[in-house]
């Protein structure tokens, strides 16, 4: 991996992408970008407001457009969990670097994510968090260059493991 490539973190809400991303950026001397925060800043609204006002399909299209606007190098990018719904966005991210899937079993995720109604999670009406988890696993696996099991590991350990695996 070159110093100019991005490290892109994907995974479910609650997997630790943002926290691990900051630590990984420090460890690899890269800049850090959280696409959820970046989208909110560019839109002037929270993710939940975008979902509530525009709907899920529009949100995913908007997320993809913002990701396609990214032209950065030597960054750690923490993505929103729904970015995998748009192939163009994922192809763009993959072209600029390595995609790392932070995999965590359902039970720990369920304990971590207690604010589904306000967190800005793309969750179709009537679908449970478990069904969302089951649906997304194949998408994360499809796009990952590296899959890292996160259960019972600290964020510092995960960042170190990612940095080591990319050397």
Phi and psi in radians as a Rosetta constraint file:
Dihedral C 1 N 2 CA 2 C 2 CIRCULARHARMONIC -1.534 0.35
Dihedral N 2 CA 2 C 2 N 3 CIRCULARHARMONIC 2.822 0.35
Dihedral C 2 N 3 CA 3 C 3 CIRCULARHARMONIC -1.187 0.35
Dihedral N 3 CA 3 C 3 N 4 CIRCULARHARMONIC -0.253 0.35
Dihedral C 3 N 4 CA 4 C 4 CIRCULARHARMONIC -1.568 0.35
Dihedral N 4 CA 4 C 4 N 5 CIRCULARHARMONIC -0.299 0.35
Dihedral C 4 N 5 CA 5 C 5 CIRCULARHARMONIC -1.257 0.35
Dihedral N 5 CA 5 C 5 N 6 CIRCULARHARMONIC 2.657 0.35
Dihedral C 5 N 6 CA 6 C 6 CIRCULARHARMONIC -1.533 0.35
Dihedral N 6 CA 6 C 6 N 7 CIRCULARHARMONIC 2.719 0.35
Dihedral C 6 N 7 CA 7 C 7 CIRCULARHARMONIC -1.975 0.35
Dihedral N 7 CA 7 C 7 N 8 CIRCULARHARMONIC 2.066 0.35
Dihedral C 7 N 8 CA 8 C 8 CIRCULARHARMONIC -1.922 0.35
Dihedral N 8 CA 8 C 8 N 9 CIRCULARHARMONIC 2.129 0.35
Dihedral C 8 N 9 CA 9 C 9 CIRCULARHARMONIC -1.732 0.35
Dihedral N 9 CA 9 C 9 N 10 CIRCULARHARMONIC 2.217 0.35
Dihedral C 9 N 10 CA 10 C 10 CIRCULARHARMONIC -2.166 0.35
Dihedral N 10 CA 10 C 10 N 11 CIRCULARHARMONIC 2.796 0.35
Dihedral C 10 N 11 CA 11 C 11 CIRCULARHARMONIC 2.653 0.35
Dihedral N 11 CA 11 C 11 N 12 CIRCULARHARMONIC 3.099 0.35
Dihedral C 11 N 12 CA 12 C 12 CIRCULARHARMONIC -1.171 0.35
Dihedral N 12 CA 12 C 12 N 13 CIRCULARHARMONIC 2.720 0.35
Dihedral C 12 N 13 CA 13 C 13 CIRCULARHARMONIC -0.985 0.35
Dihedral N 13 CA 13 C 13 N 14 CIRCULARHARMONIC 2.340 0.35
Dihedral C 13 N 14 CA 14 C 14 CIRCULARHARMONIC 1.625 0.35
Dihedral N 14 CA 14 C 14 N 15 CIRCULARHARMONIC -0.077 0.35
Dihedral C 14 N 15 CA 15 C 15 CIRCULARHARMONIC -1.287 0.35
Dihedral N 15 CA 15 C 15 N 16 CIRCULARHARMONIC -0.343 0.35
Dihedral C 15 N 16 CA 16 C 16 CIRCULARHARMONIC 1.841 0.35
Dihedral N 16 CA 16 C 16 N 17 CIRCULARHARMONIC 0.323 0.35
Dihedral C 16 N 17 CA 17 C 17 CIRCULARHARMONIC -1.008 0.35
Dihedral N 17 CA 17 C 17 N 18 CIRCULARHARMONIC -0.805 0.35
Dihedral C 17 N 18 CA 18 C 18 CIRCULARHARMONIC -1.199 0.35
Dihedral N 18 CA 18 C 18 N 19 CIRCULARHARMONIC -0.800 0.35
Dihedral C 18 N 19 CA 19 C 19 CIRCULARHARMONIC -1.172 0.35
Dihedral N 19 CA 19 C 19 N 20 CIRCULARHARMONIC -0.846 0.35
Dihedral C 19 N 20 CA 20 C 20 CIRCULARHARMONIC -1.099 0.35
Dihedral N 20 CA 20 C 20 N 21 CIRCULARHARMONIC -0.644 0.35
Dihedral C 20 N 21 CA 21 C 21 CIRCULARHARMONIC -1.044 0.35
Dihedral N 21 CA 21 C 21 N 22 CIRCULARHARMONIC -0.763 0.35
Dihedral C 21 N 22 CA 22 C 22 CIRCULARHARMONIC -1.080 0.35
Dihedral N 22 CA 22 C 22 N 23 CIRCULARHARMONIC -0.813 0.35
Dihedral C 22 N 23 CA 23 C 23 CIRCULARHARMONIC -1.120 0.35
Dihedral N 23 CA 23 C 23 N 24 CIRCULARHARMONIC -0.702 0.35
Dihedral C 23 N 24 CA 24 C 24 CIRCULARHARMONIC -1.166 0.35
Dihedral N 24 CA 24 C 24 N 25 CIRCULARHARMONIC -0.673 0.35
Dihedral C 24 N 25 CA 25 C 25 CIRCULARHARMONIC -1.068 0.35
Dihedral N 25 CA 25 C 25 N 26 CIRCULARHARMONIC -0.745 0.35
Dihedral C 25 N 26 CA 26 C 26 CIRCULARHARMONIC -1.100 0.35
Dihedral N 26 CA 26 C 26 N 27 CIRCULARHARMONIC -0.769 0.35
Dihedral C 26 N 27 CA 27 C 27 CIRCULARHARMONIC -1.192 0.35
Dihedral N 27 CA 27 C 27 N 28 CIRCULARHARMONIC -0.467 0.35
Dihedral C 27 N 28 CA 28 C 28 CIRCULARHARMONIC -1.935 0.35
Dihedral N 28 CA 28 C 28 N 29 CIRCULARHARMONIC 0.123 0.35
Dihedral C 28 N 29 CA 29 C 29 CIRCULARHARMONIC 0.976 0.35
Dihedral N 29 CA 29 C 29 N 30 CIRCULARHARMONIC 0.779 0.35
Dihedral C 29 N 30 CA 30 C 30 CIRCULARHARMONIC -2.034 0.35
Dihedral N 30 CA 30 C 30 N 31 CIRCULARHARMONIC 2.807 0.35
Dihedral C 30 N 31 CA 31 C 31 CIRCULARHARMONIC -1.345 0.35
Dihedral N 31 CA 31 C 31 N 32 CIRCULARHARMONIC 2.775 0.35
Dihedral C 31 N 32 CA 32 C 32 CIRCULARHARMONIC -2.049 0.35
Dihedral N 32 CA 32 C 32 N 33 CIRCULARHARMONIC 2.414 0.35
Dihedral C 32 N 33 CA 33 C 33 CIRCULARHARMONIC -2.407 0.35
Dihedral N 33 CA 33 C 33 N 34 CIRCULARHARMONIC 2.174 0.35
Dihedral C 33 N 34 CA 34 C 34 CIRCULARHARMONIC -1.791 0.35
Dihedral N 34 CA 34 C 34 N 35 CIRCULARHARMONIC 1.988 0.35
Dihedral C 34 N 35 CA 35 C 35 CIRCULARHARMONIC -1.138 0.35
Dihedral N 35 CA 35 C 35 N 36 CIRCULARHARMONIC -0.565 0.35
Dihedral C 35 N 36 CA 36 C 36 CIRCULARHARMONIC -1.079 0.35
Dihedral N 36 CA 36 C 36 N 37 CIRCULARHARMONIC -0.816 0.35
Dihedral C 36 N 37 CA 37 C 37 CIRCULARHARMONIC -1.145 0.35
Dihedral N 37 CA 37 C 37 N 38 CIRCULARHARMONIC -0.723 0.35
Dihedral C 37 N 38 CA 38 C 38 CIRCULARHARMONIC -1.100 0.35
Dihedral N 38 CA 38 C 38 N 39 CIRCULARHARMONIC -0.753 0.35
Dihedral C 38 N 39 CA 39 C 39 CIRCULARHARMONIC -1.117 0.35
Dihedral N 39 CA 39 C 39 N 40 CIRCULARHARMONIC -0.790 0.35
Dihedral C 39 N 40 CA 40 C 40 CIRCULARHARMONIC -1.025 0.35
Dihedral N 40 CA 40 C 40 N 41 CIRCULARHARMONIC -0.775 0.35
Dihedral C 40 N 41 CA 41 C 41 CIRCULARHARMONIC -1.120 0.35
Dihedral N 41 CA 41 C 41 N 42 CIRCULARHARMONIC -0.729 0.35
Dihedral C 41 N 42 CA 42 C 42 CIRCULARHARMONIC -1.233 0.35
Dihedral N 42 CA 42 C 42 N 43 CIRCULARHARMONIC -0.548 0.35
Dihedral C 42 N 43 CA 43 C 43 CIRCULARHARMONIC -1.571 0.35
Dihedral N 43 CA 43 C 43 N 44 CIRCULARHARMONIC -0.373 0.35
Dihedral C 43 N 44 CA 44 C 44 CIRCULARHARMONIC 1.215 0.35
Dihedral N 44 CA 44 C 44 N 45 CIRCULARHARMONIC 0.431 0.35
Dihedral C 44 N 45 CA 45 C 45 CIRCULARHARMONIC -2.553 0.35
Dihedral N 45 CA 45 C 45 N 46 CIRCULARHARMONIC 2.730 0.35
Dihedral C 45 N 46 CA 46 C 46 CIRCULARHARMONIC -1.305 0.35
Dihedral N 46 CA 46 C 46 N 47 CIRCULARHARMONIC 2.829 0.35
Dihedral C 46 N 47 CA 47 C 47 CIRCULARHARMONIC -1.013 0.35
Dihedral N 47 CA 47 C 47 N 48 CIRCULARHARMONIC -0.722 0.35
Dihedral C 47 N 48 CA 48 C 48 CIRCULARHARMONIC -1.116 0.35
Dihedral N 48 CA 48 C 48 N 49 CIRCULARHARMONIC -0.681 0.35
Dihedral C 48 N 49 CA 49 C 49 CIRCULARHARMONIC -1.113 0.35
Dihedral N 49 CA 49 C 49 N 50 CIRCULARHARMONIC -0.712 0.35
Dihedral C 49 N 50 CA 50 C 50 CIRCULARHARMONIC -1.077 0.35
Dihedral N 50 CA 50 C 50 N 51 CIRCULARHARMONIC -0.812 0.35
Dihedral C 50 N 51 CA 51 C 51 CIRCULARHARMONIC -1.067 0.35
Dihedral N 51 CA 51 C 51 N 52 CIRCULARHARMONIC -0.814 0.35
Dihedral C 51 N 52 CA 52 C 52 CIRCULARHARMONIC -1.140 0.35
Dihedral N 52 CA 52 C 52 N 53 CIRCULARHARMONIC -0.674 0.35
Dihedral C 52 N 53 CA 53 C 53 CIRCULARHARMONIC -1.500 0.35
Dihedral N 53 CA 53 C 53 N 54 CIRCULARHARMONIC -0.605 0.35
Dihedral C 53 N 54 CA 54 C 54 CIRCULARHARMONIC -1.908 0.35
Dihedral N 54 CA 54 C 54 N 55 CIRCULARHARMONIC -0.378 0.35
Dihedral C 54 N 55 CA 55 C 55 CIRCULARHARMONIC 1.617 0.35
Dihedral N 55 CA 55 C 55 N 56 CIRCULARHARMONIC 2.920 0.35
Dihedral C 55 N 56 CA 56 C 56 CIRCULARHARMONIC -1.202 0.35
Dihedral N 56 CA 56 C 56 N 57 CIRCULARHARMONIC -0.781 0.35
Dihedral C 56 N 57 CA 57 C 57 CIRCULARHARMONIC -1.101 0.35
Dihedral N 57 CA 57 C 57 N 58 CIRCULARHARMONIC -0.772 0.35
Dihedral C 57 N 58 CA 58 C 58 CIRCULARHARMONIC -1.109 0.35
Dihedral N 58 CA 58 C 58 N 59 CIRCULARHARMONIC -0.686 0.35
Dihedral C 58 N 59 CA 59 C 59 CIRCULARHARMONIC -1.058 0.35
Dihedral N 59 CA 59 C 59 N 60 CIRCULARHARMONIC -0.836 0.35
Dihedral C 59 N 60 CA 60 C 60 CIRCULARHARMONIC -1.104 0.35
Dihedral N 60 CA 60 C 60 N 61 CIRCULARHARMONIC -0.657 0.35
Dihedral C 60 N 61 CA 61 C 61 CIRCULARHARMONIC -1.135 0.35
Dihedral N 61 CA 61 C 61 N 62 CIRCULARHARMONIC -0.752 0.35
Dihedral C 61 N 62 CA 62 C 62 CIRCULARHARMONIC -1.101 0.35
Dihedral N 62 CA 62 C 62 N 63 CIRCULARHARMONIC -0.796 0.35
Dihedral C 62 N 63 CA 63 C 63 CIRCULARHARMONIC -1.012 0.35
Dihedral N 63 CA 63 C 63 N 64 CIRCULARHARMONIC -0.785 0.35
Dihedral C 63 N 64 CA 64 C 64 CIRCULARHARMONIC -1.100 0.35
Dihedral N 64 CA 64 C 64 N 65 CIRCULARHARMONIC -0.743 0.35
Dihedral C 64 N 65 CA 65 C 65 CIRCULARHARMONIC -1.059 0.35
Dihedral N 65 CA 65 C 65 N 66 CIRCULARHARMONIC -0.742 0.35
Dihedral C 65 N 66 CA 66 C 66 CIRCULARHARMONIC -1.155 0.35
Dihedral N 66 CA 66 C 66 N 67 CIRCULARHARMONIC -0.709 0.35
Dihedral C 66 N 67 CA 67 C 67 CIRCULARHARMONIC -1.120 0.35
Dihedral N 67 CA 67 C 67 N 68 CIRCULARHARMONIC -0.709 0.35
Dihedral C 67 N 68 CA 68 C 68 CIRCULARHARMONIC -1.146 0.35
Dihedral N 68 CA 68 C 68 N 69 CIRCULARHARMONIC -0.414 0.35
Dihedral C 68 N 69 CA 69 C 69 CIRCULARHARMONIC -1.329 0.35
Dihedral N 69 CA 69 C 69 N 70 CIRCULARHARMONIC -0.280 0.35
Dihedral C 69 N 70 CA 70 C 70 CIRCULARHARMONIC -1.139 0.35
Dihedral N 70 CA 70 C 70 N 71 CIRCULARHARMONIC 2.236 0.35
Dihedral C 70 N 71 CA 71 C 71 CIRCULARHARMONIC -2.379 0.35
Dihedral N 71 CA 71 C 71 N 72 CIRCULARHARMONIC 1.262 0.35
Dihedral C 71 N 72 CA 72 C 72 CIRCULARHARMONIC -2.178 0.35
Dihedral N 72 CA 72 C 72 N 73 CIRCULARHARMONIC 2.732 0.35
Dihedral C 72 N 73 CA 73 C 73 CIRCULARHARMONIC -2.353 0.35
Dihedral N 73 CA 73 C 73 N 74 CIRCULARHARMONIC 2.669 0.35
Dihedral C 73 N 74 CA 74 C 74 CIRCULARHARMONIC 1.001 0.35
Dihedral N 74 CA 74 C 74 N 75 CIRCULARHARMONIC 0.771 0.35
Dihedral C 74 N 75 CA 75 C 75 CIRCULARHARMONIC -2.089 0.35
Dihedral N 75 CA 75 C 75 N 76 CIRCULARHARMONIC 2.694 0.35
Dihedral C 75 N 76 CA 76 C 76 CIRCULARHARMONIC -1.753 0.35
Dihedral N 76 CA 76 C 76 N 77 CIRCULARHARMONIC 2.181 0.35
Dihedral C 76 N 77 CA 77 C 77 CIRCULARHARMONIC -2.030 0.35
Dihedral N 77 CA 77 C 77 N 78 CIRCULARHARMONIC 2.055 0.35
Dihedral C 77 N 78 CA 78 C 78 CIRCULARHARMONIC -1.641 0.35
Dihedral N 78 CA 78 C 78 N 79 CIRCULARHARMONIC 2.099 0.35
Dihedral C 78 N 79 CA 79 C 79 CIRCULARHARMONIC -1.708 0.35
Dihedral N 79 CA 79 C 79 N 80 CIRCULARHARMONIC 2.838 0.35
Dihedral C 79 N 80 CA 80 C 80 CIRCULARHARMONIC -1.254 0.35
Dihedral N 80 CA 80 C 80 N 81 CIRCULARHARMONIC 2.608 0.35
Dihedral C 80 N 81 CA 81 C 81 CIRCULARHARMONIC -1.073 0.35
Dihedral N 81 CA 81 C 81 N 82 CIRCULARHARMONIC -0.384 0.35
Dihedral C 81 N 82 CA 82 C 82 CIRCULARHARMONIC -1.585 0.35
Dihedral N 82 CA 82 C 82 N 83 CIRCULARHARMONIC -0.033 0.35
Dihedral C 82 N 83 CA 83 C 83 CIRCULARHARMONIC -1.015 0.35
Dihedral N 83 CA 83 C 83 N 84 CIRCULARHARMONIC -0.451 0.35
Dihedral C 83 N 84 CA 84 C 84 CIRCULARHARMONIC -1.230 0.35
Dihedral N 84 CA 84 C 84 N 85 CIRCULARHARMONIC -0.125 0.35
Dihedral C 84 N 85 CA 85 C 85 CIRCULARHARMONIC -1.342 0.35
Dihedral N 85 CA 85 C 85 N 86 CIRCULARHARMONIC -0.203 0.35
Dihedral C 85 N 86 CA 86 C 86 CIRCULARHARMONIC -2.136 0.35
Dihedral N 86 CA 86 C 86 N 87 CIRCULARHARMONIC 1.924 0.35
Dihedral C 86 N 87 CA 87 C 87 CIRCULARHARMONIC -1.027 0.35
Dihedral N 87 CA 87 C 87 N 88 CIRCULARHARMONIC -0.693 0.35
Dihedral C 87 N 88 CA 88 C 88 CIRCULARHARMONIC -1.054 0.35
Dihedral N 88 CA 88 C 88 N 89 CIRCULARHARMONIC -0.749 0.35
Dihedral C 88 N 89 CA 89 C 89 CIRCULARHARMONIC -1.109 0.35
Dihedral N 89 CA 89 C 89 N 90 CIRCULARHARMONIC -0.785 0.35
Dihedral C 89 N 90 CA 90 C 90 CIRCULARHARMONIC -1.179 0.35
Dihedral N 90 CA 90 C 90 N 91 CIRCULARHARMONIC -0.658 0.35
Dihedral C 90 N 91 CA 91 C 91 CIRCULARHARMONIC -1.095 0.35
Dihedral N 91 CA 91 C 91 N 92 CIRCULARHARMONIC -0.692 0.35
Dihedral C 91 N 92 CA 92 C 92 CIRCULARHARMONIC -1.106 0.35
Dihedral N 92 CA 92 C 92 N 93 CIRCULARHARMONIC -0.795 0.35
Dihedral C 92 N 93 CA 93 C 93 CIRCULARHARMONIC -1.124 0.35
Dihedral N 93 CA 93 C 93 N 94 CIRCULARHARMONIC -0.727 0.35
Dihedral C 93 N 94 CA 94 C 94 CIRCULARHARMONIC -1.156 0.35
Dihedral N 94 CA 94 C 94 N 95 CIRCULARHARMONIC -0.582 0.35
Dihedral C 94 N 95 CA 95 C 95 CIRCULARHARMONIC -1.167 0.35
Dihedral N 95 CA 95 C 95 N 96 CIRCULARHARMONIC -0.446 0.35
Dihedral C 95 N 96 CA 96 C 96 CIRCULARHARMONIC -1.727 0.35
Dihedral N 96 CA 96 C 96 N 97 CIRCULARHARMONIC 0.014 0.35
Dihedral C 96 N 97 CA 97 C 97 CIRCULARHARMONIC 3.029 0.35
Dihedral N 97 CA 97 C 97 N 98 CIRCULARHARMONIC -2.752 0.35
Dihedral C 97 N 98 CA 98 C 98 CIRCULARHARMONIC -1.831 0.35
Dihedral N 98 CA 98 C 98 N 99 CIRCULARHARMONIC 2.371 0.35
Dihedral C 98 N 99 CA 99 C 99 CIRCULARHARMONIC -1.793 0.35
Dihedral N 99 CA 99 C 99 N 100 CIRCULARHARMONIC 2.192 0.35
Dihedral C 99 N 100 CA 100 C 100 CIRCULARHARMONIC -2.019 0.35
Dihedral N 100 CA 100 C 100 N 101 CIRCULARHARMONIC 2.124 0.35
Dihedral C 100 N 101 CA 101 C 101 CIRCULARHARMONIC -1.625 0.35
Dihedral N 101 CA 101 C 101 N 102 CIRCULARHARMONIC 2.049 0.35
Dihedral C 101 N 102 CA 102 C 102 CIRCULARHARMONIC -1.533 0.35
Dihedral N 102 CA 102 C 102 N 103 CIRCULARHARMONIC 1.770 0.35
Dihedral C 102 N 103 CA 103 C 103 CIRCULARHARMONIC -1.680 0.35
Dihedral N 103 CA 103 C 103 N 104 CIRCULARHARMONIC 2.232 0.35
Dihedral C 103 N 104 CA 104 C 104 CIRCULARHARMONIC -2.365 0.35
Dihedral N 104 CA 104 C 104 N 105 CIRCULARHARMONIC 2.373 0.35
Dihedral C 104 N 105 CA 105 C 105 CIRCULARHARMONIC -1.056 0.35
Dihedral N 105 CA 105 C 105 N 106 CIRCULARHARMONIC 2.849 0.35
Dihedral C 105 N 106 CA 106 C 106 CIRCULARHARMONIC -1.052 0.35
Dihedral N 106 CA 106 C 106 N 107 CIRCULARHARMONIC -0.790 0.35
Dihedral C 106 N 107 CA 107 C 107 CIRCULARHARMONIC -1.025 0.35
Dihedral N 107 CA 107 C 107 N 108 CIRCULARHARMONIC -0.855 0.35
Dihedral C 107 N 108 CA 108 C 108 CIRCULARHARMONIC -1.108 0.35
Dihedral N 108 CA 108 C 108 N 109 CIRCULARHARMONIC -0.626 0.35
Dihedral C 108 N 109 CA 109 C 109 CIRCULARHARMONIC -1.078 0.35
Dihedral N 109 CA 109 C 109 N 110 CIRCULARHARMONIC -0.780 0.35
Dihedral C 109 N 110 CA 110 C 110 CIRCULARHARMONIC -1.067 0.35
Dihedral N 110 CA 110 C 110 N 111 CIRCULARHARMONIC -0.651 0.35
Dihedral C 110 N 111 CA 111 C 111 CIRCULARHARMONIC -1.198 0.35
Dihedral N 111 CA 111 C 111 N 112 CIRCULARHARMONIC -0.603 0.35
Dihedral C 111 N 112 CA 112 C 112 CIRCULARHARMONIC -1.363 0.35
Dihedral N 112 CA 112 C 112 N 113 CIRCULARHARMONIC -0.640 0.35
Dihedral C 112 N 113 CA 113 C 113 CIRCULARHARMONIC -1.712 0.35
Dihedral N 113 CA 113 C 113 N 114 CIRCULARHARMONIC 1.668 0.35
Dihedral C 113 N 114 CA 114 C 114 CIRCULARHARMONIC -1.902 0.35
Dihedral N 114 CA 114 C 114 N 115 CIRCULARHARMONIC -0.041 0.35
Dihedral C 114 N 115 CA 115 C 115 CIRCULARHARMONIC -2.101 0.35
Dihedral N 115 CA 115 C 115 N 116 CIRCULARHARMONIC 0.814 0.35
Dihedral C 115 N 116 CA 116 C 116 CIRCULARHARMONIC -0.980 0.35
Dihedral N 116 CA 116 C 116 N 117 CIRCULARHARMONIC -0.624 0.35
Dihedral C 116 N 117 CA 117 C 117 CIRCULARHARMONIC -1.252 0.35
Dihedral N 117 CA 117 C 117 N 118 CIRCULARHARMONIC -0.302 0.35
Dihedral C 117 N 118 CA 118 C 118 CIRCULARHARMONIC -2.192 0.35
Dihedral N 118 CA 118 C 118 N 119 CIRCULARHARMONIC -0.073 0.35
Dihedral C 118 N 119 CA 119 C 119 CIRCULARHARMONIC -1.391 0.35
Dihedral N 119 CA 119 C 119 N 120 CIRCULARHARMONIC -0.319 0.35
Dihedral C 119 N 120 CA 120 C 120 CIRCULARHARMONIC 1.501 0.35
Dihedral N 120 CA 120 C 120 N 121 CIRCULARHARMONIC 0.660 0.35
Dihedral C 120 N 121 CA 121 C 121 CIRCULARHARMONIC -1.615 0.35
Dihedral N 121 CA 121 C 121 N 122 CIRCULARHARMONIC 2.292 0.35
Dihedral C 121 N 122 CA 122 C 122 CIRCULARHARMONIC -1.306 0.35
Dihedral N 122 CA 122 C 122 N 123 CIRCULARHARMONIC 1.670 0.35
Dihedral C 122 N 123 CA 123 C 123 CIRCULARHARMONIC -2.276 0.35
Dihedral N 123 CA 123 C 123 N 124 CIRCULARHARMONIC 1.859 0.35
Dihedral C 123 N 124 CA 124 C 124 CIRCULARHARMONIC -0.988 0.35
Dihedral N 124 CA 124 C 124 N 125 CIRCULARHARMONIC 2.518 0.35
Dihedral C 124 N 125 CA 125 C 125 CIRCULARHARMONIC -0.998 0.35
Dihedral N 125 CA 125 C 125 N 126 CIRCULARHARMONIC 2.336 0.35
Dihedral C 125 N 126 CA 126 C 126 CIRCULARHARMONIC 1.508 0.35
Dihedral N 126 CA 126 C 126 N 127 CIRCULARHARMONIC -0.150 0.35
Dihedral C 126 N 127 CA 127 C 127 CIRCULARHARMONIC -1.627 0.35
Dihedral N 127 CA 127 C 127 N 128 CIRCULARHARMONIC 2.388 0.35
Dihedral C 127 N 128 CA 128 C 128 CIRCULARHARMONIC -1.460 0.35
Dihedral N 128 CA 128 C 128 N 129 CIRCULARHARMONIC 2.850 0.35
Dihedral C 128 N 129 CA 129 C 129 CIRCULARHARMONIC -1.056 0.35
Dihedral N 129 CA 129 C 129 N 130 CIRCULARHARMONIC -0.630 0.35
Dihedral C 129 N 130 CA 130 C 130 CIRCULARHARMONIC -1.100 0.35
Dihedral N 130 CA 130 C 130 N 131 CIRCULARHARMONIC -0.757 0.35
Dihedral C 130 N 131 CA 131 C 131 CIRCULARHARMONIC -1.135 0.35
Dihedral N 131 CA 131 C 131 N 132 CIRCULARHARMONIC -0.666 0.35
Dihedral C 131 N 132 CA 132 C 132 CIRCULARHARMONIC -1.078 0.35
Dihedral N 132 CA 132 C 132 N 133 CIRCULARHARMONIC -0.819 0.35
Dihedral C 132 N 133 CA 133 C 133 CIRCULARHARMONIC -0.967 0.35
Dihedral N 133 CA 133 C 133 N 134 CIRCULARHARMONIC -0.879 0.35
Dihedral C 133 N 134 CA 134 C 134 CIRCULARHARMONIC -1.075 0.35
Dihedral N 134 CA 134 C 134 N 135 CIRCULARHARMONIC -0.688 0.35
Dihedral C 134 N 135 CA 135 C 135 CIRCULARHARMONIC -1.190 0.35
Dihedral N 135 CA 135 C 135 N 136 CIRCULARHARMONIC -0.695 0.35
Dihedral C 135 N 136 CA 136 C 136 CIRCULARHARMONIC -1.395 0.35
Dihedral N 136 CA 136 C 136 N 137 CIRCULARHARMONIC -0.390 0.35
Dihedral C 136 N 137 CA 137 C 137 CIRCULARHARMONIC -0.954 0.35
Dihedral N 137 CA 137 C 137 N 138 CIRCULARHARMONIC -0.815 0.35
Dihedral C 137 N 138 CA 138 C 138 CIRCULARHARMONIC -1.103 0.35
Dihedral N 138 CA 138 C 138 N 139 CIRCULARHARMONIC -0.624 0.35
Dihedral C 138 N 139 CA 139 C 139 CIRCULARHARMONIC -1.190 0.35
Dihedral N 139 CA 139 C 139 N 140 CIRCULARHARMONIC -0.760 0.35
Dihedral C 139 N 140 CA 140 C 140 CIRCULARHARMONIC -1.089 0.35
Dihedral N 140 CA 140 C 140 N 141 CIRCULARHARMONIC -0.772 0.35
Dihedral C 140 N 141 CA 141 C 141 CIRCULARHARMONIC -1.117 0.35
Dihedral N 141 CA 141 C 141 N 142 CIRCULARHARMONIC -0.654 0.35
Dihedral C 141 N 142 CA 142 C 142 CIRCULARHARMONIC -1.054 0.35
Dihedral N 142 CA 142 C 142 N 143 CIRCULARHARMONIC -0.725 0.35
Dihedral C 142 N 143 CA 143 C 143 CIRCULARHARMONIC -1.593 0.35
Dihedral N 143 CA 143 C 143 N 144 CIRCULARHARMONIC -0.283 0.35
Dihedral C 143 N 144 CA 144 C 144 CIRCULARHARMONIC -1.266 0.35
Dihedral N 144 CA 144 C 144 N 145 CIRCULARHARMONIC 2.303 0.35
Dihedral C 144 N 145 CA 145 C 145 CIRCULARHARMONIC -1.430 0.35
Dihedral N 145 CA 145 C 145 N 146 CIRCULARHARMONIC -0.596 0.35
Dihedral C 145 N 146 CA 146 C 146 CIRCULARHARMONIC -2.350 0.35
Dihedral N 146 CA 146 C 146 N 147 CIRCULARHARMONIC 2.361 0.35
Dihedral C 146 N 147 CA 147 C 147 CIRCULARHARMONIC -1.996 0.35
Dihedral N 147 CA 147 C 147 N 148 CIRCULARHARMONIC 2.239 0.35
Dihedral C 147 N 148 CA 148 C 148 CIRCULARHARMONIC -2.085 0.35
Dihedral N 148 CA 148 C 148 N 149 CIRCULARHARMONIC 2.089 0.35
Dihedral C 148 N 149 CA 149 C 149 CIRCULARHARMONIC -1.313 0.35
Dihedral N 149 CA 149 C 149 N 150 CIRCULARHARMONIC 2.227 0.35
Dihedral C 149 N 150 CA 150 C 150 CIRCULARHARMONIC -1.856 0.35
Dihedral N 150 CA 150 C 150 N 151 CIRCULARHARMONIC -0.093 0.35
Dihedral C 150 N 151 CA 151 C 151 CIRCULARHARMONIC -1.130 0.35
Dihedral N 151 CA 151 C 151 N 152 CIRCULARHARMONIC 2.337 0.35
Dihedral C 151 N 152 CA 152 C 152 CIRCULARHARMONIC 1.081 0.35
Dihedral N 152 CA 152 C 152 N 153 CIRCULARHARMONIC 0.507 0.35
Dihedral C 152 N 153 CA 153 C 153 CIRCULARHARMONIC -2.154 0.35
Dihedral N 153 CA 153 C 153 N 154 CIRCULARHARMONIC 2.474 0.35
Dihedral C 153 N 154 CA 154 C 154 CIRCULARHARMONIC -1.338 0.35
Dihedral N 154 CA 154 C 154 N 155 CIRCULARHARMONIC 2.824 0.35
Dihedral C 154 N 155 CA 155 C 155 CIRCULARHARMONIC -1.099 0.35
Dihedral N 155 CA 155 C 155 N 156 CIRCULARHARMONIC -0.634 0.35
Dihedral C 155 N 156 CA 156 C 156 CIRCULARHARMONIC -1.080 0.35
Dihedral N 156 CA 156 C 156 N 157 CIRCULARHARMONIC -0.760 0.35
Dihedral C 156 N 157 CA 157 C 157 CIRCULARHARMONIC -1.105 0.35
Dihedral N 157 CA 157 C 157 N 158 CIRCULARHARMONIC -0.747 0.35
Dihedral C 157 N 158 CA 158 C 158 CIRCULARHARMONIC -1.082 0.35
Dihedral N 158 CA 158 C 158 N 159 CIRCULARHARMONIC -0.792 0.35
Dihedral C 158 N 159 CA 159 C 159 CIRCULARHARMONIC -1.050 0.35
Dihedral N 159 CA 159 C 159 N 160 CIRCULARHARMONIC -0.764 0.35
Dihedral C 159 N 160 CA 160 C 160 CIRCULARHARMONIC -1.125 0.35
Dihedral N 160 CA 160 C 160 N 161 CIRCULARHARMONIC -0.710 0.35
Dihedral C 160 N 161 CA 161 C 161 CIRCULARHARMONIC -1.113 0.35
Dihedral N 161 CA 161 C 161 N 162 CIRCULARHARMONIC -0.719 0.35
Dihedral C 161 N 162 CA 162 C 162 CIRCULARHARMONIC -1.136 0.35
Dihedral N 162 CA 162 C 162 N 163 CIRCULARHARMONIC -0.846 0.35
Dihedral C 162 N 163 CA 163 C 163 CIRCULARHARMONIC -0.992 0.35
Dihedral N 163 CA 163 C 163 N 164 CIRCULARHARMONIC -0.767 0.35
Dihedral C 163 N 164 CA 164 C 164 CIRCULARHARMONIC -1.166 0.35
Dihedral N 164 CA 164 C 164 N 165 CIRCULARHARMONIC -0.728 0.35
Dihedral C 164 N 165 CA 165 C 165 CIRCULARHARMONIC -1.203 0.35
Dihedral N 165 CA 165 C 165 N 166 CIRCULARHARMONIC -0.351 0.35
Dihedral C 165 N 166 CA 166 C 166 CIRCULARHARMONIC -1.663 0.35
Dihedral N 166 CA 166 C 166 N 167 CIRCULARHARMONIC -0.055 0.35
